[in-house]
Amino acid sequence: MHVVKTILLVLLALLLTVLALGGLISAFKGGGLFDLVIAAFLGWGAVVCWRALKR
């Protein structure tokens, strides 16, 4: 069961990382402040997931 949780956490962390990077790129290409805020929240979620994996 621990292996399944770890795999799911890795997949979630990767997904959040990719979405945060996409939002960041979109914000700097003219998306505006809203895209930047969404990218920041997604990035924060990704950091939380990666830190949980380090434990």
mmCIF file of the N, C-alpha and C atoms, coordinates in Angstrom:
data_MODEL
# 
_entry.id   MODEL 
# 
loop_
_atom_site.group_PDB 
_atom_site.id 
_atom_site.type_symbol 
_atom_site.label_atom_id 
_atom_site.label_alt_id 
_atom_site.label_comp_id 
_atom_site.label_asym_id 
_atom_site.label_entity_id 
_atom_site.label_seq_id 
_atom_site.pdbx_PDB_ins_code 
_atom_site.Cartn_x 
_atom_site.Cartn_y 
_atom_site.Cartn_z 
_atom_site.occupancy 
_atom_site.B_iso_or_equiv 
_atom_site.pdbx_formal_charge 
_atom_site.auth_seq_id 
_atom_site.auth_comp_id 
_atom_site.auth_asym_id 
_atom_site.auth_atom_id 
_atom_site.pdbx_PDB_model_num 
ATOM 1   N N  . MET A 1 1  ? 0.822  -1.196 0.000   1.00 0.00 ? 1  MET A N  1 
ATOM 2   C CA . MET A 1 1  ? 0.000  0.000  0.000   1.00 0.00 ? 1  MET A CA 1 
ATOM 3   C C  . MET A 1 1  ? 0.865  1.260  0.000   1.00 0.00 ? 1  MET A C  1 
ATOM 4   N N  . HIS A 1 2  ? 2.005  1.191  0.669   1.00 0.00 ? 2  HIS A N  1 
ATOM 5   C CA . HIS A 1 2  ? 2.900  2.344  0.718   1.00 0.00 ? 2  HIS A CA 1 
ATOM 6   C C  . HIS A 1 2  ? 3.421  2.697  -0.678  1.00 0.00 ? 2  HIS A C  1 
ATOM 7   N N  . VAL A 1 3  ? 3.670  1.665  -1.479  1.00 0.00 ? 3  VAL A N  1 
ATOM 8   C CA . VAL A 1 3  ? 4.184  1.887  -2.836  1.00 0.00 ? 3  VAL A CA 1 
ATOM 9   C C  . VAL A 1 3  ? 3.132  2.591  -3.692  1.00 0.00 ? 3  VAL A C  1 
ATOM 10  N N  . VAL A 1 4  ? 1.890  2.208  -3.545  1.00 0.00 ? 4  VAL A N  1 
ATOM 11  C CA . VAL A 1 4  ? 0.816  2.825  -4.318  1.00 0.00 ? 4  VAL A CA 1 
ATOM 12  C C  . VAL A 1 4  ? 0.667  4.299  -3.934  1.00 0.00 ? 4  VAL A C  1 
ATOM 13  N N  . LYS A 1 5  ? 0.716  4.593  -2.642  1.00 0.00 ? 5  LYS A N  1 
ATOM 14  C CA . LYS A 1 5  ? 0.628  5.984  -2.184  1.00 0.00 ? 5  LYS A CA 1 
ATOM 15  C C  . LYS A 1 5  ? 1.784  6.806  -2.729  1.00 0.00 ? 5  LYS A C  1 
ATOM 16  N N  . THR A 1 6  ? 2.978  6.241  -2.720  1.00 0.00 ? 6  THR A N  1 
ATOM 17  C CA . THR A 1 6  ? 4.150  6.949  -3.215  1.00 0.00 ? 6  THR A CA 1 
ATOM 18  C C  . THR A 1 6  ? 4.026  7.240  -4.702  1.00 0.00 ? 6  THR A C  1 
ATOM 19  N N  . ILE A 1 7  ? 3.572  6.259  -5.467  1.00 0.00 ? 7  ILE A N  1 
ATOM 20  C CA . ILE A 1 7  ? 3.408  6.450  -6.911  1.00 0.00 ? 7  ILE A CA 1 
ATOM 21  C C  . ILE A 1 7  ? 2.363  7.525  -7.193  1.00 0.00 ? 7  ILE A C  1 
ATOM 22  N N  . LEU A 1 8  ? 1.254  7.492  -6.475  1.00 0.00 ? 8  LEU A N  1 
ATOM 23  C CA . LEU A 1 8  ? 0.220  8.505  -6.671  1.00 0.00 ? 8  LEU A CA 1 
ATOM 24  C C  . LEU A 1 8  ? 0.708  9.896  -6.278  1.00 0.00 ? 8  LEU A C  1 
ATOM 25  N N  . LEU A 1 9  ? 1.493  9.974  -5.219  1.00 0.00 ? 9  LEU A N  1 
ATOM 26  C CA . LEU A 1 9  ? 2.029  11.262 -4.798  1.00 0.00 ? 9  LEU A CA 1 
ATOM 27  C C  . LEU A 1 9  ? 3.024  11.805 -5.822  1.00 0.00 ? 9  LEU A C  1 
ATOM 28  N N  . VAL A 1 10 ? 3.838  10.942 -6.398  1.00 0.00 ? 10 VAL A N  1 
ATOM 29  C CA . VAL A 1 10 ? 4.769  11.361 -7.449  1.00 0.00 ? 10 VAL A CA 1 
ATOM 30  C C  . VAL A 1 10 ? 4.010  11.867 -8.661  1.00 0.00 ? 10 VAL A C  1 
ATOM 31  N N  . LEU A 1 11 ? 2.977  11.148 -9.066  1.00 0.00 ? 11 LEU A N  1 
ATOM 32  C CA . LEU A 1 11 ? 2.183  11.579 -10.223 1.00 0.00 ? 11 LEU A CA 1 
ATOM 33  C C  . LEU A 1 11 ? 1.495  12.917 -9.964  1.00 0.00 ? 11 LEU A C  1 
ATOM 34  N N  . LEU A 1 12 ? 0.962  13.096 -8.766  1.00 0.00 ? 12 LEU A N  1 
ATOM 35  C CA . LEU A 1 12 ? 0.330  14.364 -8.417  1.00 0.00 ? 12 LEU A CA 1 
ATOM 36  C C  . LEU A 1 12 ? 1.349  15.498 -8.408  1.00 0.00 ? 12 LEU A C  1 
ATOM 37  N N  . ALA A 1 13 ? 2.515  15.241 -7.849  1.00 0.00 ? 13 ALA A N  1 
ATOM 38  C CA . ALA A 1 13 ? 3.558  16.265 -7.810  1.00 0.00 ? 13 ALA A CA 1 
ATOM 39  C C  . ALA A 1 13 ? 4.004  16.641 -9.221  1.00 0.00 ? 13 ALA A C  1 
ATOM 40  N N  . LEU A 1 14 ? 4.167  15.654 -10.091 1.00 0.00 ? 14 LEU A N  1 
ATOM 41  C CA . LEU A 1 14 ? 4.547  15.938 -11.478 1.00 0.00 ? 14 LEU A CA 1 
ATOM 42  C C  . LEU A 1 14 ? 3.469  16.734 -12.193 1.00 0.00 ? 14 LEU A C  1 
ATOM 43  N N  . LEU A 1 15 ? 2.215  16.357 -11.997 1.00 0.00 ? 15 LEU A N  1 
ATOM 44  C CA . LEU A 1 15 ? 1.111  17.068 -12.637 1.00 0.00 ? 15 LEU A CA 1 
ATOM 45  C C  . LEU A 1 15 ? 1.059  18.524 -12.179 1.00 0.00 ? 15 LEU A C  1 
ATOM 46  N N  . LEU A 1 16 ? 1.160  18.741 -10.873 1.00 0.00 ? 16 LEU A N  1 
ATOM 47  C CA . LEU A 1 16 ? 1.133  20.105 -10.354 1.00 0.00 ? 16 LEU A CA 1 
ATOM 48  C C  . LEU A 1 16 ? 2.323  20.922 -10.839 1.00 0.00 ? 16 LEU A C  1 
ATOM 49  N N  . THR A 1 17 ? 3.486  20.288 -10.946 1.00 0.00 ? 17 THR A N  1 
ATOM 50  C CA . THR A 1 17 ? 4.668  20.986 -11.438 1.00 0.00 ? 17 THR A CA 1 
ATOM 51  C C  . THR A 1 17 ? 4.483  21.427 -12.882 1.00 0.00 ? 17 THR A C  1 
ATOM 52  N N  . VAL A 1 18 ? 3.996  20.522 -13.717 1.00 0.00 ? 18 VAL A N  1 
ATOM 53  C CA . VAL A 1 18 ? 3.779  20.848 -15.130 1.00 0.00 ? 18 VAL A CA 1 
ATOM 54  C C  . VAL A 1 18 ? 2.719  21.936 -15.278 1.00 0.00 ? 18 VAL A C  1 
ATOM 55  N N  . LEU A 1 19 ? 1.642  21.839 -14.517 1.00 0.00 ? 19 LEU A N  1 
ATOM 56  C CA . LEU A 1 19 ? 0.596  22.858 -14.593 1.00 0.00 ? 19 LEU A CA 1 
ATOM 57  C C  . LEU A 1 19 ? 1.092  24.216 -14.101 1.00 0.00 ? 19 LEU A C  1 
ATOM 58  N N  . ALA A 1 20 ? 1.904  24.217 -13.061 1.00 0.00 ? 20 ALA A N  1 
ATOM 59  C CA . ALA A 1 20 ? 2.446  25.478 -12.550 1.00 0.00 ? 20 ALA A CA 1 
ATOM 60  C C  . ALA A 1 20 ? 3.383  26.121 -13.569 1.00 0.00 ? 20 ALA A C  1 
ATOM 61  N N  . LEU A 1 21 ? 4.217  25.311 -14.196 1.00 0.00 ? 21 LEU A N  1 
ATOM 62  C CA . LEU A 1 21 ? 5.116  25.856 -15.223 1.00 0.00 ? 21 LEU A CA 1 
ATOM 63  C C  . LEU A 1 21 ? 4.334  26.376 -16.426 1.00 0.00 ? 21 LEU A C  1 
ATOM 64  N N  . GLY A 1 22 ? 3.298  25.645 -16.818 1.00 0.00 ? 22 GLY A N  1 
ATOM 65  C CA . GLY A 1 22 ? 2.448  26.114 -17.916 1.00 0.00 ? 22 GLY A CA 1 
ATOM 66  C C  . GLY A 1 22 ? 1.737  27.415 -17.581 1.00 0.00 ? 22 GLY A C  1 
ATOM 67  N N  . GLY A 1 23 ? 1.256  27.536 -16.363 1.00 0.00 ? 23 GLY A N  1 
ATOM 68  C CA . GLY A 1 23 ? 0.618  28.773 -15.932 1.00 0.00 ? 23 GLY A CA 1 
ATOM 69  C C  . GLY A 1 23 ? 1.593  29.932 -15.866 1.00 0.00 ? 23 GLY A C  1 
ATOM 70  N N  . LEU A 1 24 ? 2.815  29.644 -15.463 1.00 0.00 ? 24 LEU A N  1 
ATOM 71  C CA . LEU A 1 24 ? 3.844  30.680 -15.407 1.00 0.00 ? 24 LEU A CA 1 
ATOM 72  C C  . LEU A 1 24 ? 4.191  31.174 -16.809 1.00 0.00 ? 24 LEU A C  1 
ATOM 73  N N  . ILE A 1 25 ? 4.339  30.247 -17.727 1.00 0.00 ? 25 ILE A N  1 
ATOM 74  C CA . ILE A 1 25 ? 4.620  30.621 -19.123 1.00 0.00 ? 25 ILE A CA 1 
ATOM 75  C C  . ILE A 1 25 ? 3.457  31.424 -19.694 1.00 0.00 ? 25 ILE A C  1 
ATOM 76  N N  . SER A 1 26 ? 2.244  30.980 -19.412 1.00 0.00 ? 26 SER A N  1 
ATOM 77  C CA . SER A 1 26 ? 1.060  31.684 -19.893 1.00 0.00 ? 26 SER A CA 1 
ATOM 78  C C  . SER A 1 26 ? 0.975  33.096 -19.311 1.00 0.00 ? 26 SER A C  1 
ATOM 79  N N  . ALA A 1 27 ? 1.308  33.236 -18.054 1.00 0.00 ? 27 ALA A N  1 
ATOM 80  C CA . ALA A 1 27 ? 1.253  34.555 -17.408 1.00 0.00 ? 27 ALA A CA 1 
ATOM 81  C C  . ALA A 1 27 ? 2.257  35.516 -18.030 1.00 0.00 ? 27 ALA A C  1 
ATOM 82  N N  . PHE A 1 28 ? 3.437  35.022 -18.357 1.00 0.00 ? 28 PHE A N  1 
ATOM 83  C CA . PHE A 1 28 ? 4.450  35.901 -18.929 1.00 0.00 ? 28 PHE A CA 1 
ATOM 84  C C  . PHE A 1 28 ? 4.246  36.146 -20.419 1.00 0.00 ? 28 PHE A C  1 
ATOM 85  N N  . LYS A 1 29 ? 3.393  35.350 -21.062 1.00 0.00 ? 29 LYS A N  1 
ATOM 86  C CA . LYS A 1 29 ? 3.077  35.590 -22.473 1.00 0.00 ? 29 LYS A CA 1 
ATOM 87  C C  . LYS A 1 29 ? 1.870  36.502 -22.639 1.00 0.00 ? 29 LYS A C  1 
ATOM 88  N N  . GLY A 1 30 ? 1.415  37.083 -21.559 1.00 0.00 ? 30 GLY A N  1 
ATOM 89  C CA . GLY A 1 30 ? 0.317  38.027 -21.653 1.00 0.00 ? 30 GLY A CA 1 
ATOM 90  C C  . GLY A 1 30 ? -0.960 37.556 -21.000 1.00 0.00 ? 30 GLY A C  1 
ATOM 91  N N  . GLY A 1 31 ? -0.892 36.519 -20.196 1.00 0.00 ? 31 GLY A N  1 
ATOM 92  C CA . GLY A 1 31 ? -2.091 35.999 -19.546 1.00 0.00 ? 31 GLY A CA 1 
ATOM 93  C C  . GLY A 1 31 ? -2.605 36.879 -18.423 1.00 0.00 ? 31 GLY A C  1 
ATOM 94  N N  . GLY A 1 32 ? -1.700 37.590 -17.788 1.00 0.00 ? 32 GLY A N  1 
ATOM 95  C CA . GLY A 1 32 ? -2.112 38.507 -16.741 1.00 0.00 ? 32 GLY A CA 1 
ATOM 96  C C  . GLY A 1 32 ? -1.859 37.992 -15.337 1.00 0.00 ? 32 GLY A C  1 
ATOM 97  N N  . LEU A 1 33 ? -2.334 38.777 -14.394 1.00 0.00 ? 33 LEU A N  1 
ATOM 98  C CA . LEU A 1 33 ? -2.096 38.508 -12.978 1.00 0.00 ? 33 LEU A CA 1 
ATOM 99  C C  . LEU A 1 33 ? -2.828 37.259 -12.499 1.00 0.00 ? 33 LEU A C  1 
ATOM 100 N N  . PHE A 1 34 ? -4.011 37.014 -13.057 1.00 0.00 ? 34 PHE A N  1 
ATOM 101 C CA . PHE A 1 34 ? -4.789 35.848 -12.633 1.00 0.00 ? 34 PHE A CA 1 
ATOM 102 C C  . PHE A 1 34 ? -4.027 34.550 -12.913 1.00 0.00 ? 34 PHE A C  1 
ATOM 103 N N  . ASP A 1 35 ? -3.423 34.441 -14.096 1.00 0.00 ? 35 ASP A N  1 
ATOM 104 C CA . ASP A 1 35 ? -2.634 33.249 -14.416 1.00 0.00 ? 35 ASP A CA 1 
ATOM 105 C C  . ASP A 1 35 ? -1.436 33.107 -13.490 1.00 0.00 ? 35 ASP A C  1 
ATOM 106 N N  . LEU A 1 36 ? -0.852 34.217 -13.128 1.00 0.00 ? 36 LEU A N  1 
ATOM 107 C CA . LEU A 1 36 ? 0.299  34.180 -12.230 1.00 0.00 ? 36 LEU A CA 1 
ATOM 108 C C  . LEU A 1 36 ? -0.103 33.697 -10.838 1.00 0.00 ? 36 LEU A C  1 
ATOM 109 N N  . VAL A 1 37 ? -1.254 34.131 -10.359 1.00 0.00 ? 37 VAL A N  1 
ATOM 110 C CA . VAL A 1 37 ? -1.746 33.699 -9.046  1.00 0.00 ? 37 VAL A CA 1 
ATOM 111 C C  . VAL A 1 37 ? -2.065 32.207 -9.062  1.00 0.00 ? 37 VAL A C  1 
ATOM 112 N N  . ILE A 1 38 ? -2.720 31.746 -10.117 1.00 0.00 ? 38 ILE A N  1 
ATOM 113 C CA . ILE A 1 38 ? -3.033 30.309 -10.235 1.00 0.00 ? 38 ILE A CA 1 
ATOM 114 C C  . ILE A 1 38 ? -1.749 29.486 -10.292 1.00 0.00 ? 38 ILE A C  1 
ATOM 115 N N  . ALA A 1 39 ? -0.758 29.955 -11.058 1.00 0.00 ? 39 ALA A N  1 
ATOM 116 C CA . ALA A 1 39 ? 0.524  29.253 -11.148 1.00 0.00 ? 39 ALA A CA 1 
ATOM 117 C C  . ALA A 1 39 ? 1.208  29.199 -9.789  1.00 0.00 ? 39 ALA A C  1 
ATOM 118 N N  . ALA A 1 40 ? 1.083  30.270 -9.010  1.00 0.00 ? 40 ALA A N  1 
ATOM 119 C CA . ALA A 1 40 ? 1.702  30.283 -7.676  1.00 0.00 ? 40 ALA A CA 1 
ATOM 120 C C  . ALA A 1 40 ? 1.056  29.246 -6.762  1.00 0.00 ? 40 ALA A C  1 
ATOM 121 N N  . PHE A 1 41 ? -0.265 29.146 -6.791  1.00 0.00 ? 41 PHE A N  1 
ATOM 122 C CA . PHE A 1 41 ? -0.945 28.145 -5.963  1.00 0.00 ? 41 PHE A CA 1 
ATOM 123 C C  . PHE A 1 41 ? -0.610 26.720 -6.408  1.00 0.00 ? 41 PHE A C  1 
ATOM 124 N N  . LEU A 1 42 ? -0.547 26.496 -7.717  1.00 0.00 ? 42 LEU A N  1 
ATOM 125 C CA . LEU A 1 42 ? -0.175 25.167 -8.208  1.00 0.00 ? 42 LEU A CA 1 
ATOM 126 C C  . LEU A 1 42 ? 1.264  24.836 -7.832  1.00 0.00 ? 42 LEU A C  1 
ATOM 127 N N  . GLY A 1 43 ? 2.136  25.824 -7.925  1.00 0.00 ? 43 GLY A N  1 
ATOM 128 C CA . GLY A 1 43 ? 3.531  25.618 -7.537  1.00 0.00 ? 43 GLY A CA 1 
ATOM 129 C C  . GLY A 1 43 ? 3.662  25.303 -6.063  1.00 0.00 ? 43 GLY A C  1 
ATOM 130 N N  . TRP A 1 44 ? 2.871  25.994 -5.245  1.00 0.00 ? 44 TRP A N  1 
ATOM 131 C CA . TRP A 1 44 ? 2.884  25.723 -3.802  1.00 0.00 ? 44 TRP A CA 1 
ATOM 132 C C  . TRP A 1 44 ? 2.428  24.279 -3.535  1.00 0.00 ? 44 TRP A C  1 
ATOM 133 N N  . GLY A 1 45 ? 1.398  23.836 -4.242  1.00 0.00 ? 45 GLY A N  1 
ATOM 134 C CA . GLY A 1 45 ? 0.935  22.456 -4.096  1.00 0.00 ? 45 GLY A CA 1 
ATOM 135 C C  . GLY A 1 45 ? 1.991  21.450 -4.509  1.00 0.00 ? 45 GLY A C  1 
ATOM 136 N N  . ALA A 1 46 ? 2.711  21.772 -5.575  1.00 0.00 ? 46 ALA A N  1 
ATOM 137 C CA . ALA A 1 46 ? 3.782  20.887 -6.036  1.00 0.00 ? 46 ALA A CA 1 
ATOM 138 C C  . ALA A 1 46 ? 4.894  20.795 -4.990  1.00 0.00 ? 46 ALA A C  1 
ATOM 139 N N  . VAL A 1 47 ? 5.247  21.922 -4.400  1.00 0.00 ? 47 VAL A N  1 
ATOM 140 C CA . VAL A 1 47 ? 6.288  21.928 -3.366  1.00 0.00 ? 47 VAL A CA 1 
ATOM 141 C C  . VAL A 1 47 ? 5.863  21.085 -2.170  1.00 0.00 ? 47 VAL A C  1 
ATOM 142 N N  . VAL A 1 48 ? 4.605  21.199 -1.781  1.00 0.00 ? 48 VAL A N  1 
ATOM 143 C CA . VAL A 1 48 ? 4.091  20.399 -0.664  1.00 0.00 ? 48 VAL A CA 1 
ATOM 144 C C  . VAL A 1 48 ? 4.198  18.907 -0.982  1.00 0.00 ? 48 VAL A C  1 
ATOM 145 N N  . CYS A 1 49 ? 3.839  18.531 -2.210  1.00 0.00 ? 49 CYS A N  1 
ATOM 146 C CA . CYS A 1 49 ? 3.923  17.115 -2.602  1.00 0.00 ? 49 CYS A CA 1 
ATOM 147 C C  . CYS A 1 49 ? 5.366  16.624 -2.608  1.00 0.00 ? 49 CYS A C  1 
ATOM 148 N N  . TRP A 1 50 ? 6.279  17.405 -3.182  1.00 0.00 ? 50 TRP A N  1 
ATOM 149 C CA . TRP A 1 50 ? 7.674  16.979 -3.239  1.00 0.00 ? 50 TRP A CA 1 
ATOM 150 C C  . TRP A 1 50 ? 8.269  16.873 -1.843  1.00 0.00 ? 50 TRP A C  1 
ATOM 151 N N  . ARG A 1 51 ? 7.887  17.790 -0.935  1.00 0.00 ? 51 ARG A N  1 
ATOM 152 C CA . ARG A 1 51 ? 8.390  17.708 0.438   1.00 0.00 ? 51 ARG A CA 1 
ATOM 153 C C  . ARG A 1 51 ? 7.827  16.481 1.156   1.00 0.00 ? 51 ARG A C  1 
ATOM 154 N N  . ALA A 1 52 ? 6.582  16.137 0.871   1.00 0.00 ? 52 ALA A N  1 
ATOM 155 C CA . ALA A 1 52 ? 6.000  14.945 1.486   1.00 0.00 ? 52 ALA A CA 1 
ATOM 156 C C  . ALA A 1 52 ? 6.720  13.685 1.016   1.00 0.00 ? 52 ALA A C  1 
ATOM 157 N N  . LEU A 1 53 ? 7.215  13.704 -0.208  1.00 0.00 ? 53 LEU A N  1 
ATOM 158 C CA . LEU A 1 53 ? 7.946  12.544 -0.711  1.00 0.00 ? 53 LEU A CA 1 
ATOM 159 C C  . LEU A 1 53 ? 9.321  12.406 -0.071  1.00 0.00 ? 53 LEU A C  1 
ATOM 160 N N  . LYS A 1 54 ? 9.900  13.512 0.343   1.00 0.00 ? 54 LYS A N  1 
ATOM 161 C CA . LYS A 1 54 ? 11.229 13.460 0.955   1.00 0.00 ? 54 LYS A CA 1 
ATOM 162 C C  . LYS A 1 54 ? 11.198 12.849 2.347   1.00 0.00 ? 54 LYS A C  1 
ATOM 163 N N  . ARG A 1 55 ? 10.019 12.834 2.990   1.00 0.00 ? 55 ARG A N  1 
ATOM 164 C CA . ARG A 1 55 ? 9.913  12.271 4.338   1.00 0.00 ? 55 ARG A CA 1 
ATOM 165 C C  . ARG A 1 55 ? 9.959  10.778 4.307   1.00 0.00 ? 55 ARG A C  1 
# 
